[in-house]
């Protein structure tokens, strides 16, 4: 299975970005506790119990725990992938995510209908967030590409000197989740930095943002997606000021790229700007801003709900990928105006063929399931370097597949 592409989530994402970068999954390494860990754990037990953690929860999660020291390999040596925007979009708005997003919607349509009724958040937006953050909660992703949270957080809380207080706080937050009966230490698997569940939230975010949307008496990061998706919708409304009944925006054509500021869709129309699909703007009085991410590429009118999505991750590129993926899941086509120098996104079969050929050539993609995560990107980059392909950027697209088909 190809590695899962994890991203940090609301509130804690910004705090973690500068120190950590993107999360990468490495298998936990069992070993004897390093010198000094047991003494730290004894001292931390007193601090945890003083914060209200019960002795029973402590014993269950921490008494026989060994720190996962492999987290420091991730902490110090993050892989560098420099993607152009069209590559970033293609990798996230993939055939696999579109297809499986539609299947996920079929299985959970009543849940999304309830969320739309309660919060007004479009189902496409939440489906896309769910797909990008945890591959729609696929249990194989949890098993194969996530690691136990407690050994990771314990290693960081004990031996990461710059932010010990932060990691200790998150470790106590993880213990609180167990203490409240929301999850178990065995179930709590996530990124090497502790982000976990359907929406890859840090423990503090689950405690302070999560809601019991399925009304079973607990907030569940795992299992049924109700709590995670309901909580995400509430977050978008409360933090992002998401507006019921408004779409995030539209790809458009016409003049206006040099015009700054927010204007009504009616004003944009009067200046010669129109939707590329020829349809009228549903709410002419709603406000929008023009955005041209790359000169010569597609241009967009962005409404307030685009920026609500951006509140989830402070990246324009991320927000565009989420909004576009949501549209694609619900039946929309690719952008009408391509990005300069871009190529179309590969089909699921083409991605699987690429992964198979890379594996046969001796480059480990982590599997051939059609997902593209860090394992596949590293395999692509290593193959590009060996084959003398420039740039060796880790992007596996049609040009790379054509080269692979030529043989070793």
C-alpha positions as CSV (number, residue, x, y, z in Angstrom):
1,X,0.0,0.0,0.0
2,X,1.3,3.4,-0.9
3,X,2.1,5.7,2.1
4,X,-0.6,8.0,3.4
5,X,-0.1,11.7,2.9
6,X,-0.8,13.2,6.4
7,X,-1.2,16.8,7.2
8,X,-1.6,18.6,10.6
9,X,-5.0,20.0,11.4
10,X,-6.7,23.1,12.9
11,X,-5.2,25.2,15.7
12,X,-2.1,23.0,16.3
13,X,-1.2,22.9,12.6
14,X,0.2,26.4,12.6
15,X,2.1,25.8,15.8
16,X,3.7,22.7,14.5
17,X,4.5,23.8,11.0
18,X,7.7,25.8,11.6
19,X,9.2,23.2,14.0
20,X,8.0,20.0,12.3
21,X,7.0,20.2,8.7
22,X,4.8,17.4,7.1
23,X,4.3,14.2,9.0
24,X,5.9,11.0,7.7
25,X,5.0,7.5,8.9
26,X,7.9,5.2,10.0
27,X,7.4,1.9,11.8
28,X,7.8,2.0,15.6
29,X,11.0,0.3,16.8
30,X,10.7,-1.7,20.0
31,X,13.7,-1.5,22.3
32,X,14.6,-1.2,25.9
33,X,13.9,2.1,27.5
34,X,16.8,4.5,26.9
35,X,18.7,5.7,29.9
36,X,16.8,8.3,31.8
37,X,13.4,7.6,30.4
38,X,12.1,5.6,33.4
39,X,13.1,8.4,35.8
40,X,11.4,11.0,33.5
41,X,8.3,8.8,33.4
42,X,8.2,8.5,37.2
43,X,8.3,12.3,37.5
44,X,5.7,12.8,34.7
45,X,3.3,10.4,36.4
46,X,3.1,12.8,39.4
47,X,2.4,15.7,37.1
48,X,-0.2,13.8,35.1
49,X,-2.1,12.6,38.2
50,X,-2.0,16.2,39.5
51,X,-3.7,17.2,36.3
52,X,-6.5,14.8,37.1
53,X,-5.5,11.6,35.2
54,X,-6.5,8.6,37.1
55,X,-3.9,5.9,38.2
56,X,-5.9,3.3,36.2
57,X,-5.6,5.3,32.9
58,X,-1.9,6.0,33.7
59,X,-1.2,2.3,34.2
60,X,-3.1,1.3,31.1
61,X,-1.3,3.7,28.7
62,X,2.1,4.5,30.3
63,X,3.2,1.9,32.9
64,X,4.9,-0.5,30.4
65,X,5.4,1.9,27.5
66,X,8.7,2.2,25.6
67,X,9.3,5.5,23.8
68,X,9.3,5.4,20.0
69,X,12.7,7.0,19.4
70,X,12.2,6.8,15.6
71,X,10.2,10.0,15.8
72,X,13.4,11.9,15.9
73,X,14.4,10.6,12.5
74,X,11.2,12.3,11.3
75,X,11.8,15.3,13.4
76,X,15.3,16.0,12.0
77,X,15.1,14.7,8.4
78,X,11.9,15.7,6.7
79,X,11.7,14.9,3.0
80,X,11.7,17.9,0.7
81,X,9.3,17.9,-2.2
82,X,8.9,21.1,-4.2
83,X,5.7,20.9,-6.1
84,X,4.3,23.3,-8.6
85,X,0.7,24.2,-7.9
86,X,-0.6,22.0,-10.7
87,X,1.3,19.0,-9.3
88,X,0.0,19.8,-5.8
89,X,-3.6,19.8,-7.1
90,X,-3.1,16.7,-9.3
91,X,-1.7,14.7,-6.3
92,X,-4.6,15.6,-4.0
93,X,-7.5,15.7,-6.5
94,X,-6.6,12.2,-7.6
95,X,-8.7,9.6,-9.4
96,X,-8.4,7.5,-6.2
97,X,-9.8,10.2,-4.0
98,X,-12.6,11.2,-6.4
99,X,-13.7,7.6,-6.8
100,X,-13.5,6.7,-3.1
101,X,-15.1,10.0,-2.1
102,X,-18.2,9.0,-4.1
103,X,-18.2,5.6,-2.5
104,X,-17.9,7.2,1.0
105,X,-20.8,9.5,0.2
106,X,-23.0,6.6,-0.8
107,X,-22.3,4.9,2.5
108,X,-22.8,8.0,4.7
109,X,-25.2,10.1,2.8
110,X,-27.6,10.5,5.7
111,X,-24.8,11.8,7.9
112,X,-23.8,14.5,5.3
113,X,-27.5,15.4,4.9
114,X,-27.8,15.9,8.6
115,X,-24.6,18.0,8.7
116,X,-25.8,20.2,5.9
117,X,-29.1,20.7,7.7
118,X,-27.4,21.4,11.1
119,X,-24.4,23.5,10.0
120,X,-25.0,24.4,6.4
121,X,-21.6,23.1,5.3
122,X,-21.6,21.6,1.8
123,X,-20.9,17.8,1.7
124,X,-18.3,18.2,-0.9
125,X,-16.1,20.3,1.4
126,X,-16.2,17.8,4.2
127,X,-15.8,14.8,1.9
128,X,-12.6,16.4,0.6
129,X,-11.2,17.2,4.0
130,X,-11.9,13.6,5.1
131,X,-10.3,12.2,2.0
132,X,-7.1,14.3,2.2
133,X,-6.7,13.9,6.0
134,X,-7.3,10.2,6.4
135,X,-8.3,8.6,3.1
136,X,-11.9,8.5,4.3
137,X,-11.0,6.8,7.5
138,X,-9.6,3.7,5.8
139,X,-8.7,1.2,8.6
140,X,-5.8,0.0,6.5
141,X,-4.3,3.5,6.6
142,X,-4.5,3.4,10.4
143,X,-2.9,0.0,10.5
144,X,-0.2,0.4,7.9
145,X,0.7,4.1,7.9
146,X,0.0,5.2,11.4
147,X,1.9,4.6,14.6
148,X,0.8,4.3,18.3
149,X,0.4,7.8,19.6
150,X,1.5,7.3,23.2
151,X,5.1,6.0,22.5
152,X,5.6,8.9,20.0
153,X,4.3,11.6,22.3
154,X,6.2,10.1,25.3
155,X,9.5,10.2,23.3
156,X,8.9,13.8,22.3
157,X,7.8,14.9,25.8
158,X,10.9,13.3,27.3
159,X,13.6,14.1,24.9
160,X,12.7,17.0,22.6
161,X,14.3,19.9,24.5
162,X,12.9,22.9,22.7
163,X,9.2,22.3,23.4
164,X,9.0,19.8,26.3
165,X,6.1,21.7,27.9
166,X,4.1,21.5,24.7
167,X,4.6,17.7,24.2
168,X,3.9,17.0,27.8
169,X,0.7,18.9,27.5
170,X,-0.3,16.9,24.4
171,X,0.6,13.6,26.2
172,X,-1.7,14.6,29.1
173,X,-4.4,15.5,26.6
174,X,-4.1,12.0,25.0
175,X,-4.4,10.5,28.5
176,X,-7.5,12.6,29.1
177,X,-9.1,11.1,25.9
178,X,-8.5,7.6,27.4
179,X,-9.7,8.8,30.8
180,X,-13.0,10.0,29.3
181,X,-13.6,6.7,27.5
182,X,-13.4,8.3,24.1
183,X,-10.7,5.9,22.9
184,X,-8.2,3.3,24.0
185,X,-4.4,3.4,23.9
186,X,-4.4,0.5,21.4
187,X,-6.8,2.4,19.1
188,X,-5.0,5.7,19.2
189,X,-2.7,5.5,16.2
190,X,-1.7,8.6,14.3
191,X,1.2,10.6,12.8
192,X,4.6,10.6,14.4
193,X,3.7,13.9,16.1
194,X,0.3,12.6,17.5
195,X,-2.3,13.9,15.0
196,X,-4.9,11.2,14.8
197,X,-8.4,10.1,13.8
198,X,-10.6,10.8,10.8
199,X,-9.5,14.5,10.7
200,X,-5.9,14.0,11.9
201,X,-6.4,16.4,14.9
202,X,-3.9,16.7,17.8
203,X,-5.3,15.5,21.2
204,X,-5.8,19.1,22.4
205,X,-8.0,19.8,19.3
206,X,-10.2,16.8,19.9
207,X,-10.7,17.8,23.5
208,X,-11.6,21.5,22.8
209,X,-13.2,21.3,19.3
210,X,-14.7,17.8,19.1
211,X,-18.4,17.3,19.7
212,X,-20.5,14.2,20.4
213,X,-22.4,14.4,17.1
214,X,-23.7,10.8,17.2
215,X,-24.8,11.3,20.8
216,X,-23.3,8.1,22.2
217,X,-21.8,9.9,25.2
218,X,-18.3,10.4,23.9
219,X,-16.3,12.2,21.2
220,X,-14.7,9.5,19.0
221,X,-11.7,10.3,16.8
222,X,-12.0,6.8,15.4
223,X,-14.7,4.4,14.4
224,X,-17.8,6.0,13.0
225,X,-17.0,9.4,11.3
226,X,-20.0,11.2,12.8
227,X,-18.1,13.0,15.5
228,X,-15.1,14.0,13.4
229,X,-17.2,15.3,10.5
230,X,-19.7,17.0,12.7
231,X,-16.9,18.6,14.6
232,X,-15.2,19.8,11.4
233,X,-18.4,21.4,10.2
234,X,-18.8,23.2,13.5
235,X,-15.2,24.4,13.3
236,X,-15.7,25.8,9.8
237,X,-18.7,27.7,11.0
238,X,-17.3,29.0,14.3
239,X,-13.7,29.6,13.3
240,X,-14.0,30.0,9.5
241,X,-17.4,31.9,9.5
242,X,-18.7,29.5,6.9
243,X,-21.9,30.8,5.3
244,X,-24.8,28.5,4.7
245,X,-26.0,28.3,1.1
246,X,-22.9,29.9,-0.5
247,X,-20.5,28.0,-2.8
248,X,-16.8,28.5,-2.1
249,X,-16.3,30.2,-5.5
250,X,-16.0,29.5,-9.2
251,X,-13.5,29.2,-12.0
252,X,-14.1,32.2,-14.3
253,X,-13.0,33.8,-17.5
254,X,-12.9,37.4,-18.6
255,X,-11.0,40.6,-17.4
256,X,-10.6,41.5,-13.8
257,X,-7.4,39.8,-12.8
258,X,-5.8,43.2,-12.0
259,X,-8.8,44.3,-9.9
260,X,-8.3,43.9,-6.2
261,X,-10.8,43.8,-3.3
262,X,-14.1,42.2,-2.8
263,X,-17.1,42.9,-5.2
264,X,-20.5,41.3,-5.7
265,X,-20.9,38.6,-8.3
266,X,-23.2,41.0,-10.0
267,X,-20.5,43.7,-10.2
268,X,-18.0,41.1,-11.5
269,X,-20.5,40.0,-14.2
270,X,-21.0,43.6,-15.3
271,X,-17.2,44.0,-15.7
272,X,-17.3,41.0,-18.1
273,X,-16.4,38.1,-15.8
274,X,-18.4,34.9,-16.2
275,X,-18.3,31.3,-15.0
276,X,-16.4,29.0,-17.3
277,X,-19.3,26.6,-17.4
278,X,-21.7,29.3,-18.7
279,X,-24.0,29.0,-15.7
280,X,-25.1,32.2,-13.8
281,X,-23.9,33.1,-10.4
282,X,-26.6,31.7,-8.0
283,X,-26.4,34.7,-5.6
284,X,-25.5,37.9,-7.5
285,X,-25.3,39.9,-4.3
286,X,-22.8,37.6,-2.6
287,X,-19.3,39.0,-2.4
288,X,-16.1,37.5,-4.0
289,X,-12.5,38.3,-4.7
290,X,-10.5,37.5,-7.9
291,X,-7.5,35.2,-7.6
292,X,-5.1,34.2,-10.3
293,X,-2.7,31.7,-8.6
294,X,-0.4,31.4,-11.6
295,X,-0.2,33.8,-14.5
296,X,-1.7,32.3,-17.6
297,X,-3.6,29.6,-15.6
298,X,-7.1,29.3,-14.3
299,X,-8.6,32.3,-12.5
300,X,-11.2,32.2,-9.7
301,X,-13.7,34.2,-7.9
302,X,-13.4,33.3,-4.2
303,X,-16.3,33.7,-1.8
304,X,-16.1,33.7,2.0
305,X,-16.4,29.9,2.2
306,X,-13.1,29.5,0.4
307,X,-11.5,31.4,3.3
308,X,-13.5,29.3,5.8
309,X,-11.7,26.2,4.4
310,X,-8.4,28.1,4.5
311,X,-9.0,28.6,8.3
312,X,-8.6,24.8,8.5
313,X,-5.1,25.0,7.0
314,X,-3.5,28.5,6.3
315,X,-2.6,27.6,2.7
316,X,-4.3,28.9,-0.4
317,X,-3.1,25.9,-2.3
318,X,-4.6,23.5,0.3
319,X,-7.9,25.3,0.3
320,X,-8.1,25.2,-3.5
321,X,-7.3,21.5,-3.5
322,X,-10.0,20.8,-1.0
323,X,-12.6,22.9,-2.7
324,X,-11.8,21.5,-6.1
325,X,-11.8,17.9,-4.8
326,X,-15.2,18.5,-3.2
327,X,-16.6,19.7,-6.6
328,X,-15.0,16.7,-8.4
329,X,-16.5,14.2,-6.0
330,X,-19.9,15.7,-6.7
331,X,-19.5,15.5,-10.4
332,X,-17.8,18.6,-11.7
333,X,-15.0,18.3,-14.2
334,X,-11.3,19.5,-14.1
335,X,-10.4,23.1,-14.4
336,X,-11.3,24.4,-17.8
337,X,-8.1,26.4,-18.2
338,X,-5.0,24.4,-17.4
339,X,-2.0,25.6,-15.5
340,X,0.9,26.5,-17.7
341,X,3.2,23.5,-18.3
342,X,0.8,21.1,-16.6
343,X,-0.3,17.7,-17.6
344,X,-3.5,16.0,-16.7
345,X,-3.8,14.0,-13.5
346,X,-3.2,10.3,-14.0
347,X,-6.0,7.8,-13.7
348,X,-6.0,5.2,-10.9
349,X,-4.8,2.5,-13.3
350,X,-2.0,4.7,-14.5
351,X,-0.8,5.4,-10.9
352,X,-1.0,1.7,-10.1
353,X,1.1,0.9,-13.2
354,X,3.6,3.6,-12.2
355,X,3.9,2.1,-8.7
356,X,4.2,-1.4,-10.1
357,X,7.0,-0.5,-12.5
358,X,8.9,1.5,-9.8
359,X,8.7,-1.5,-7.5
360,X,10.0,-3.8,-10.2
361,X,12.8,-1.4,-10.8
362,X,13.8,-1.6,-7.1
363,X,12.1,1.5,-5.7
364,X,9.8,0.9,-2.8
365,X,6.5,2.8,-3.2
366,X,5.0,1.2,-0.2
367,X,2.5,-0.7,-2.4
368,X,0.5,-0.4,-5.5
369,X,-2.9,0.8,-4.4
370,X,-3.1,4.0,-6.5
371,X,-2.5,6.4,-3.6
372,X,0.5,8.7,-3.8
373,X,2.1,9.5,-0.5
374,X,5.6,10.1,0.7
375,X,6.8,6.6,0.0
376,X,5.8,6.8,-3.6
377,X,7.1,10.4,-4.0
378,X,10.5,9.3,-2.6
379,X,10.6,6.3,-4.9
380,X,9.8,8.6,-7.9
381,X,12.5,11.1,-6.8
382,X,15.1,8.4,-6.5
383,X,14.2,6.9,-9.8
384,X,14.3,10.4,-11.5
385,X,17.8,10.9,-10.0
386,X,19.1,7.6,-11.2
387,X,17.6,8.1,-14.7
388,X,19.0,11.6,-15.0
389,X,15.5,13.2,-15.2
390,X,15.3,16.8,-14.3
391,X,14.0,18.1,-12.1
392,X,14.1,15.2,-9.7
393,X,11.1,16.6,-7.9
394,X,9.2,13.4,-6.8
395,X,6.2,14.1,-9.0
396,X,5.0,10.9,-10.6
397,X,3.0,11.9,-13.7
398,X,2.6,11.0,-17.3
399,X,6.1,11.9,-18.4
400,X,7.5,9.7,-15.7
401,X,5.2,6.8,-16.6
402,X,6.3,7.1,-20.3
403,X,9.9,6.9,-19.2
404,X,9.2,3.8,-17.1
405,X,7.5,2.1,-20.0
406,X,10.7,2.4,-21.9
407,X,12.3,-0.1,-19.5
408,X,15.3,0.2,-17.2
